[in-house]
Amino acid sequence: MTNTHTDHHSPWSVFLIFLRLGLSSFGGPIVHLGYFRDEFVTRRRWLSERSYADLLALCQFLPGPASSQIGMALGLSRSGYAGAMAAWAGFTLPSAIALVLFALGISN
């Protein structure tokens, strides 16, 4: 019996990929969309240009930041609901931690 669920589909792997993006992607949601395209269409080939454009159109139609929605959708398609949460946490935690540390620094 073979294991079809490979390691690069695990929520942990998704978290690490999005954590790297969260630590290195500076700018707003529009800039993040470019980083995501480079990472997931060009480099990793998780989806085609057409699929990314369709996902982008859907996420821009919905309320909220499109980059967060695309990240969670990519995590969901890669590793289910745990992947969606892993993508969100990996991409959001670096800036959230930086904000908290900055606020604590100002308050002291």
Beta strands, then each sheet from edge to edge (+ up, - down):
end
